[in-house]
Amino acid sequence: MESSHTEAAGLPEHLGTTTNDALFTPAESGDYSFVLMNDARESQGAQQATFMIIENLDADEWHTITIDGKDNDNQAGFRTTWAYEFVTNESLVELYVKVPKTLDMYEARLYLMNNAKSLSINSYPLPVELGLYGNLTGVVGGYNFETEAYRGVAYASCEYPGESMFLNYSSKNAGANLYHLVLIGEVGSGDIEFMLKSQFGKTSLTPLNIPLKAYPSIPALVSYISNNASLENAKLSYSINNWNTASVLNMAINNRTCNATLPGQTAGSIVQYQVDATDVLENNFTATGNYTVKEQPLLNIMAVNANVTLGQNVTVTGILTPNYNSSVVKVQFFKANSTQTLDAQVYSNGTFSASFKPEISGAWGISAYSPETKTTWRCDSDQLIVTVDEPPFYVKYLLYIIIGLVVASAASGAVWFLRFRGK
């Protein structure tokens, strides 16, 4: 015994494994029996009902079944016609059916089986009963297997063996939508894959690796990851002339990630790229980006003298490799809150020099950088320290000493003059 249900007081029986389950879920493989027992003592108010068993499948997942076509007398076999149930709260659904080349499908039919007035058990919608017998109430119901009967709210067919099928439908129901899907084979036999898709617009590609700084002739890796299901295919288109022309690369796929390596380009190139991918749930992704290819110069500087005396120039020399006509080097001299920046002329051989006369003694830092250009990245030198010493006492106060000597000499002369006059 798996479960037993004896609801009363006019309420419908529960159909799940327990009273809290909306559906019966088999615990193991094998044969199951469902028994409906009439209680003659308490069935005076009983009404006729329909008991139906149908497999419930999850939307947004691929499912596989084997389908056989009809025989020569156009009679369906045991595996010719299949039916499944789906429930979704989304209004839009799409059906995808992949058909092997060994099979020609007759039809795929989608029936909407509930509306706002339909009953539910455990918040799970039940189909309109008469709709299970092919009857229609507006667009609701009509479920059947007959070749020429009502085909549902949406249907599709194969024109030739192996042709995939697709259909879509938007329900006006507020809340849950209950669908019955009917699949009918025509000629041949094979395994088909099908999915009822209900989730849209919640997918994205996130970059895992994108070029931040690219260098001439060095390939650049681009990789992205999906936030949803495994990717099925991905292509990367790129252009170096603003999409006047483009090249396409097949990206390598590993589960939810995809990557491709773009060939190296020349300095100054602007590479624009676009990733177009599809996952196993038929979601489409697009991601775009761009990067610039530039040289990375090297910048070295050195001080002519590591120690200078206050009042003398601090001079640095350096070399920028490689350098172009547009290359510029800015040299900075700094101490505490004081900074002086000088533009140094770069000669054709890459050399340059700059001089600065500090007004404060002590340790001065010196660094240089070459700004980013259309063909080169910014580069910075190492920092140097130059010590600016106070001059010797006699040098520092030479002016005062001279003035003192002049004053002393003048005073001495005046004294001598007065003595001489007094005689």
Secondary structure, 3 states (H helix, E strand, C coil): CCCCCCCCCCCCCCCCCCCCCCCCCCCCCCCCCCCCCCCHHHCCCCCCCCCCCCEECCCCCCEEEEEECCCCCCCCCCCCEEEEEEEECCCEEEEEEECCCCEEEEEEEEEECCCCCCCEECCEECCCHHHHHCCEECCEECCCCCCCCCCCCEEECCCCCCCCEEEEEECCCCCCEEEEEEEEEEEEEEEEEEEEECCCCCCCEEEEECCCCECCCCCEEEEEEECCCCEEEEEEEEECCCCCCCEEEECEEECCEEEEEECCCCCCCEEEEEEEEEECCCCEEEEEEEEEECECCEEEEEECCCEEECCCCEEEEEEEECCCCCCCEEEEEEECCEEEEEEECCCCCCEEEEEECCCCCEEEEEEEEECCCCCECCEECCCEEEEEECCCHHHHCHHHHHHHHHHHHHHHHHHHHHHHHHC
